[in-house]
């Protein structure tokens, strides 16, 4: 497709230069929107990955807390007195 450089009017009375400028502007806007969408998609993917890691960390910490609390409960009567008594 060749672009005409002269300012011509087609059979519908539309100015071709104006139409070409509008199409060019729309193509530029589309390109910027596609770039923004791709950047947002990258951020979303990174956040999804981070959330998955953090959920795993929370699960591991909860398990550690349960393991530590279950093992640290000792009846005081069965515990030997401290050495200074």
Secondary structure, 3 states (H helix, E strand, C coil): CCCCCCCCECCCCCEHHHHHHHHHHHHHHHHHHHHHHHHHHHHHHHHHHHHHHHHHHHHHHHHHHHHHHHHHCCCHHHCCCCCCC
